[in-house]
Amino acid sequence: MAILDSINPTLTAGWHRPDVRDLARDTGWRLKDYEARGGYQALKKLFAEKMTPEQVIAEVKTSVLRGRGGAGFPTGLKWSFMPKNAAGEKYIVCNTDEGEPGTFKDRDIMRLDPHAVIEGMIIAGYAMGAQRGYNYIHGEIFELYQRFEEALEEARAAGYLGRNILGSGFDFELFAHHGWGAYICGEETALLESIEGKKGQPRYKPPFPANVGLYGCPTTINNTESLASIPYIIRHGGQAFLDLGKPNNGGTKLFSVSGHVNKPGNYEVPLGTPFAKLLEMAGGMRGGRKLKAVIPGGSSAPVLPADIIMDCTLDYDSIAKAGSMLGSGAVIVMDETVCMVKALERLSWFYYEESCGQCTPCREGTGWLYKMIHRIEHGQGRAEDLDLLDDVAKNIMGRTICALGDAAALPVISFVKHFRDEFAYHIEHKRCLVPPEVQRAGSTFHTRLMAGATC
Amino acid sequence: MLNIEIDGKPLQVEPGTTVFEAARSAGIYIPHFCYHKKLSIAANCRMCLVQVEKAPKPMPACATVVTEGMKVFTHSPLAAKAQRDVMEFLLINHPLDCPICDQGGECQLQDLAVGYGGSHARFQEEKRVVTNKDLGPLVATDMTRCINCTRCVRFTQEIAGYMELGQAYRGDRAEIMPFLGKTLDSELSGNVIDLCPVGALTSKPFRFAARTWELSRRKSISPHDGLGSNLVVQVLHDKVKRVLPLENEAINECWLSDKERFSYEALNGEERLTRPMVKQGGQWREVDWNVALDYASHALRDIARDHGADALGALVSPHATLEEMALTAKLMRGLGSDNIDFRLRQSDFSLDGQRSGTPWLGMRIAELGALDRVLVVGSFLRKDHPLIAQRLRQSAKKGAQVSLLHSADDELFIKLFAKAIAAPAQLPALFAEVVKAVAELKNAPLDAGFEKVGAGETARSIAASLVSGTNVGILLGNFAQQHPQAATLHRLAQQLAGLLGAKFGFLGEAANSVGGYVAGTAPRQGGLNAARLVAEPRRAYLLLGVEPELDCADGAAALAALRQAASVIVLSPFKSQAALDYADCLLPVAPFTETSGSFVNTEGRAQSFYAVCKPLGETRPAWKVLRVLGNLLELAGFEHESSEQVRDEVLGGKPEFVAGLDNAVTPGTFDFIAASPGLQRIADVPIYFADPLVRRAPSLQSTHDAVAPTARMNAATLTKLGLTAGEKVKVGAGGAACHLVAELDAGVPDDCVRIAAAHASTVAVGPLFGTLTLERA
């Protein structure tokens, strides 16, 4: 269970701390609790004040809410791309296909605050003139998909969804749709294909979903966390949200901290918070060991060595300047017991497994990368492998329809760049620079399940 | 127009053009695999990456739309590196064993690897292997070679209309496969072989039979349906090894139906007749040509002399060439007989003498795509005219409203606006409903006979659709042409076209369905038509490429007529058991690949072709045989020295389109008779039973479309007859009977039984239309 802690919270403020083992107490997600902590006030305010769709979008623009799915694209700007007077259906799609390794924030939003997502989507629908919404929830959290269906029922019964919402004359219907666990279905156009019942493979863009999206209609796809932040923005104003963070990086953000920390979990902090502060909130390094590296934004973000990350603040601009991405805010912390070759082997296996098979460079290249790293890890590396790894990864980058190719390439390029010595040692000595006993000491995984299976 | 620049070359292109198309229009080649001009853009192979000024990354030329002032570099270092890198990725898992690959020498990957591939492999890992798939008897697989361009997938989905292939699994485990346990059953399936840029999908009948560079490529014309597809026939040592499409946008585009592609197997089959044969004293003897011709000429002359020329009859295949048809007609008329016909499956000839010209499609084939409203009447469209169905499928996708009136509810894979299915005897009345509804909408008067017609809901909806169109076409299919009230259907179409200002015409059943009229192969001076030639047996028959038991409207009657004849002279490339039984002289004549000739397709286009190889054995081109027969019979006008001279005589030169095409007929009165009681037959002519050539193509005969006929009925009819599906039934018409298995088919109207024609097992059922009896066997 995630440990929720925050400074200056917006999303997590209302989350009480249910004990997962006590299902009877896990009720804070229900409508009455949500309403008790101010839920659906934003919607009511919007209708009471007769805010126009343009005003809503302006508020969101003011807030500088940047897409929480990973790309960090300003949400308000994205909303303004939707054609204003297009005839026919328009769609709002919430992307809860949280597949990025290391990321588990949307899962907790869905678990503890599904109505925040619903409210955010209704407001989004109002702002963009859409009357239909889908929430695409990844298959591994099936019980949360079921919970979301229940939340939808509650919202419908309370008149928040359906025809003439709260007497405003605005109609909005929302549907839950669950995937089957393909990482690629988190790519927004693959997600649309999947909703349409097709194989989840990204579409070539342009046309962008704002023009040709779900079922060929204008569609906006937002991340769960982005949409869950909307009620706060409408209720307290865009400026209030922006003020929580720092310029160009509005609001607070959930960070999923995992790895070698004492208290892994979700932490909501204002953007611009120093990394050191987050590490401290997560209880510091486990066993007091030395920090080796951090992947700051989910597995596809380039890894940053300890000295670089310790100087960063947690916001889009600072992390980008350091050569990585804030991404989805999945902070994977690695201490000195980690073999970087083995870590990369696992990551590249993931991308190899999840490449959809559409574009040649990614389909063929992800397998090639994995096979090479696997060889190096298993003492069969060749001297030329490191340059080849870097070259193959760069040949994938920017040559594919979607960003999965880049996501597969970036870890490889960054691991080899920052930890080249370790890779070279592996190749030369056919074993790891990190002694086996050190590896075992740092990993419950190794000691418990794979005793002796170090490298 | 937008001004762009590709490789420094300034161009002006239409907005919406892709970089790829713009480059091609300027003669600049961009390497590609997944792009195909007839398919949707997939942009997945990434081979066509080019550099676009100001774009940070290389862009796929196939999917990038030009913008004003765009500067594209297809060979810049950035573009060339991207292309080389993609080629490396394509090759890492692809077997590098071109010498043992069937595609070797005609492989896009092999060709492009020469230009973009490295000379040494950096990939040192194990290669991926993919298990082969069973796609049926026509398409062979070597799936390890697949580069996942998905051209085949897009073809089945977009062109053939049914996604029989898909890409399963992910990443480098992705595989192209059919549905589990299914094969590739489309009548257009062979096109995926042409589309596959590598050796993953190849021709099963041609597999490892020859190398592309060994083959001579010769142009020809398809002898099958009325489309007249242009062919490239590939020949090795005077043997046809393979047939490929010759691109002709006005006719077959870049496609071929499987019938056209794989029927060549029959040319090399064992049933080929290679020496003239004469039956003497009940015994067949192989003889020299002079003996056989002597025999044939004497037989015809003697019977004409002893019993009058009216005792002679000639049945000519509508798949024969124009020249063969014309010379047969000339021969018969020279002997004094007008008893000649090529409209073998037709049963209503009441319009003979009332036509203004030659019946045809009523428009050019290419114009089909521009129709915004189409009414198809009486057609097994997808199987009878695969590529015309394909054209209508595309227009339906673009918004054209296609409606169907027919007696069978077969899946067309066309998004139909509406359809009405009725028993054959009700088809004219159903059509009349539409005409009436249109007249009411237009407030126009109708000819007599419509008083009692009341338009139903479907007819009204079809009428409303037709009236709302600006470019309307009415197409009468094979079934409508074979119908016992074909004249009524024709007049209804004429009336409807008049009301709507629409075009109307016929989907030609055979390669020379139009040519037969042009060549004068139908009675001109009151001679007997095809139906009467069978119903009123003659003493002597001349058969040109016909197997009457399978090709005539009433096979059983035809067989009886031939059996009683004193003499049957058969000119055919094939020796059938039936012919050995009823004939007394077999003359081996060349199939379309071994003779020159012409076909006039359904749009009236005269297409001449040369022989692509030498005649097999003692086979001779039929026009030469007929010319010599004419000489032996001392008839005038048989001095031709080439088939071109015959053609010029018939067509007055070498026109692109023949003259005199006109579907108008004299108006008549309508009388929509009530349905006859009893069980009506619905006879389709299945795609691979339709002509002598295709009937002998082994691979096509192994497909699902060539399964033995059954007696298909809907559930209500089965119940009414006290039958269950799977039971053996005895089907009778007149005296004869045949045994078939009853099968449930929800698409058959009430009180009808669908029994396919043109198959040995159903000859005894008799006529294509009419009532029959059916009981448990």
Chai-1 contact restraints between the chains, C-beta under 6 A:
chainA,res_idxA,chainB,res_idxB,connection_type,confidence,min_distance_angstrom,max_distance_angstrom,comment,restraint_id
A,Y204,B,A43,contact,1.0,0.0,6.0,A-B,restraint_1
A,Y204,B,A63,contact,1.0,0.0,6.0,A-B,restraint_2
A,S355,B,G171,contact,1.0,0.0,6.0,A-B,restraint_3
A,C356,B,R170,contact,1.0,0.0,6.0,A-B,restraint_4
A,G357,B,R170,contact,1.0,0.0,6.0,A-B,restraint_5
A,G357,B,G171,contact,1.0,0.0,6.0,A-B,restraint_6
A,G357,B,A174,contact,1.0,0.0,6.0,A-B,restraint_7
A,Q358,B,N44,contact,1.0,0.0,6.0,A-B,restraint_8
A,C359,B,N44,contact,1.0,0.0,6.0,A-B,restraint_9
A,C359,B,R46,contact,1.0,0.0,6.0,A-B,restraint_10
A,T360,B,C45,contact,1.0,0.0,6.0,A-B,restraint_11
A,T360,B,R46,contact,1.0,0.0,6.0,A-B,restraint_12
A,T360,B,V86,contact,1.0,0.0,6.0,A-B,restraint_13
A,T360,B,F89,contact,1.0,0.0,6.0,A-B,restraint_14
A,T360,B,L90,contact,1.0,0.0,6.0,A-B,restraint_15
A,P361,B,R46,contact,1.0,0.0,6.0,A-B,restraint_16
A,P361,B,F89,contact,1.0,0.0,6.0,A-B,restraint_17
A,R363,B,G171,contact,1.0,0.0,6.0,A-B,restraint_18
A,R363,B,D172,contact,1.0,0.0,6.0,A-B,restraint_19
A,E364,B,F89,contact,1.0,0.0,6.0,A-B,restraint_20
A,E364,B,I92,contact,1.0,0.0,6.0,A-B,restraint_21
A,E364,B,N93,contact,1.0,0.0,6.0,A-B,restraint_22
A,E364,B,D172,contact,1.0,0.0,6.0,A-B,restraint_23
A,G365,B,F89,contact,1.0,0.0,6.0,A-B,restraint_24
A,G367,B,D172,contact,1.0,0.0,6.0,A-B,restraint_25
A,K371,B,E125,contact,1.0,0.0,6.0,A-B,restraint_26
A,L388,B,R122,contact,1.0,0.0,6.0,A-B,restraint_27
A,N395,B,D85,contact,1.0,0.0,6.0,A-B,restraint_28
A,G398,B,K57,contact,1.0,0.0,6.0,A-B,restraint_29
A,R399,B,R46,contact,1.0,0.0,6.0,A-B,restraint_30
